Amino acid sequence: MLLTRVDSGLDGVVVADTAMSEVDGEAGRLIVRGHTIEALTATRGFEGVAALLWEGYAEGGGDETAVRAGLAAARVKVFAEVPKLLATTRGLNPVEALRVGIGMLPDSNETPHHFLVCGAMPVFLAALLNAEKSMAPIAPDPSLTTAQDFLRMVRGQRAGTVFEKALDTYLATITDHGFNASTFTARVVASTHAGLISSVLAALCALKGPLHGGAPGPVLDMLDEIGDAARAEAWFDDAFAKGTTLMGFGHRIYKVRDPRADVLKAAVATLPATAGRLAYASAVEQGAIAFHDDTVAHQSERVPQLCVGVPVPVRQFQHGEWMQHDADVVLDDVPRLH
């Protein structure tokens, strides 16, 4: 009997061309619109990277000031939807509720949809997180950047400059990363001309998984379980003996260190040592490295969330990447996937 081997997955399959980014896992390089991620984030924050990604594809593209203004106006506009969102999502966790919120945005809304969805994410998420603490939602401040305003809406007051900069760097660093699962999902939906809001909602559902953007959740669970840095060595010894997968360490694409880790490590280094669980997380990281080889990709991508007071769902801010790829599909009219 003739047996034919069929490999599952899409490894090695060319699905489309894109000018957005190139991921070189062998060399540990990430290029976004012609810039290394290190050079890009050294000069641009979230709005600046969004302007670069959207250049030639969407309103405000190439103009950081216009992007900042568009996002600020969208945040103010969507805040009117917060009461309805909170009333319809009781009992759901923030990410589940965020799916409802994005689904509430009508295709008929006259605000450019890339601004609308990017503005809705931080406003909805901050309101949902505050509701968990029995706090009233805080209206956005259009004079601030996305990172500044999100921290203010969550904390109730402006955060320190170093904390705002750390979050801004985090958001800028994760804006685009090739054809990952959520981006591919967004492109599939966009290829049907279902609309940008539907594409982003589908991508958010893919990002939620623990093997994608949901990974920080298990990382924090691990830190909670270890409890104290003094227990880290024994915990990792037991984990490795059992063959437990360590979430937050390593990356299936990068064969060497993830270049985003160094960017985020530098951002974290500017924060006070007493910030959040920074010292504890760093100690746990070193404990894991001691039990692994020197090429392990460190936990650095997760550490900023522990330090600036940002909850796990902030990873859902990857919307800039999805919308740029959606425009890439629609404007370049690539072969339909339906």
C-alpha positions, -999 to 999 in steps of 0.1 A, spaced: 0 0 0 14 34 -10 15 58 19 17 95 14 30 118 41 10 150 45 25 176 68 1 196 89 4 233 93 16 260 70 54 259 76 72 267 44 41 276 25 41 309 7 6 325 12 13 361 1 38 389 -3 40 417 22 62 448 27 53 450 64 80 429 81 105 401 78 113 377 106 147 360 103 145 333 130 180 319 122 197 352 126 174 366 153 164 397 133 131 414 129 127 441 101 96 463 101 91 484 70 128 484 63 139 491 99 154 467 125 131 466 155 160 480 176 164 511 154 127 516 150 118 516 186 148 538 194 131 567 176 94 559 175 66 550 199 33 533 192 18 561 171 51 565 152 53 529 143 15 528 133 21 558 110 50 539 94 29 507 89 -1 526 75 19 547 51 5 544 16 -24 523 29 -47 542 53 -56 578 63 -29 594 84 -3 569 72 32 584 72 21 613 95 26 605 132 8 637 143 -22 628 122 -22 593 136 -20 605 171 -49 629 165 -70 602 148 -65 578 176 -73 604 203 -105 614 186 -115 578 183 -109 571 220 -132 600 229 -159 588 205 -160 552 216 -162 561 253 -199 567 247 -202 529 241 -187 520 275 -220 519 295 -235 495 270 -203 474 270 -203 470 308 -240 462 310 -237 434 284 -204 418 296 -210 411 333 -194 378 343 -170 378 314 -132 382 318 -116 413 302 -106 395 270 -139 378 265 -156 412 271 -132 429 247 -144 406 219 -180 418 226 -168 454 226 -151 451 192 -182 433 178 -204 462 189 -186 486 165 -208 491 135 -194 489 99 -214 520 92 -194 542 117 -179 571 98 -147 572 118 -119 556 97 -120 521 110 -83 517 116 -86 547 140 -119 534 154 -106 500 164 -73 512 177 -90 538 198 -116 514 211 -91 488 224 -75 508 252 -108 526 262 -128 493 264 -100 474 282 -94 501 308 -131 503 315 -134 465 318 -104 463 342 -118 491 363 -152 474 365 -134 443 380 -123 466 408 -158 481 411 -144 514 398 -162 537 374 -148 540 339 -125 570 333 -130 591 302 -100 593 278 -78 624 275 -72 633 238 -41 653 246 -22 621 255 -7 593 236 -22 558 236 2 545 262 -1 575 284 -39 575 283 -43 538 289 -22 539 320 -41 570 332 -75 553 326 -64 522 345 -46 539 373 -68 569 377 -39 593 373 -9 599 351 19 574 355 55 585 358 73 592 325 95 561 327 64 539 331 46 556 301 77 552 280 81 516 289 46 508 279 49 528 247 81 509 238 63 476 245 34 485 222 57 497 195 78 465 197 48 442 192 32 461 163 42 437 136 57 402 134 52 386 101 25 361 93 18 349 128 -15 332 136 -36 362 144 -23 382 114 -29 353 91 -65 350 105 -70 387 99 -59 384 63 -82 354 56 -112 374 68 -101 405 50 -98 385 18 -136 380 18 -141 418 21 -159 413 53 -145 446 66 -117 457 89 -137 454 121 -146 418 114 -110 410 105 -97 425 137 -123 407 158 -113 374 142 -76 381 148 -83 389 185 -99 355 189 -67 339 175 -44 360 196 -62 349 228 -48 314 226 -20 305 251 3 295 222 1 330 209 -8 363 226 -23 345 256 11 333 267 16 360 294 -13 346 314 5 312 321 37 332 328 20 351 356 4 319 368 39 304 370 53 334 390 23 331 414 30 294 419 67 299 426 58 326 451 93 336 461 126 339 442 142 316 468 119 288 456 127 293 419 156 268 416 136 240 433 105 248 412 124 247 379 142 216 389 109 199 395 94 214 363 122 201 341 121 167 357 84 165 349 89 178 313 68 208 321 66 235 293 79 268 305 57 296 291 75 328 283 108 312 274 119 306 239 101 312 206 92 287 178 105 310 151 137 323 166 166 298 169 186 324 188 175 353 211 143 371 201 154 406 191 124 421 208 137 408 241 167 431 241 145 461 233 121 454 261 149 445 285 164 480 279 130 496 285 126 477 318 161 488 329 149 524 331 123 515 357 128 516 395 140 483 409 110 484 432 85 487 404 58 460 404 74 426 406 105 435 385 131 422 409 112 390 415 106 384 378 142 390 370 153 366 397 130 339 384 143 345 349 178 339 360 167 307 378 153 294 346 184 303 326 205 284 350 186 252 341 187 259 303 213 265 277 226 300 269 205 303 237 171 303 255 150 334 246 145 351 280 113 361 296 119 398 288 88 402 266 66 395 296 85 415 322 73 451 312 38 440 321 49 431 356 66 465 361 44 492 348 12 480 363 -3 467 331 -27 438 331 -22 407 310 -48 416 283 -26 446 271 -11 421 246 -44 425 227 -31 459 215 -16 441 185 -43 457 163 -20 479 143 -4 449 127 -37 433 118 -52 464 102 -21 471 81 -22 435 68 -59 439 61 -52 469 39 -24 450 23 -49 423 13 -76 446 1 -55 472 -18 -32 447 -34 -61 424 -43 -42 392 -36 -59 360 -45 -89 353 -24 -87 327 3 -124 318 4 
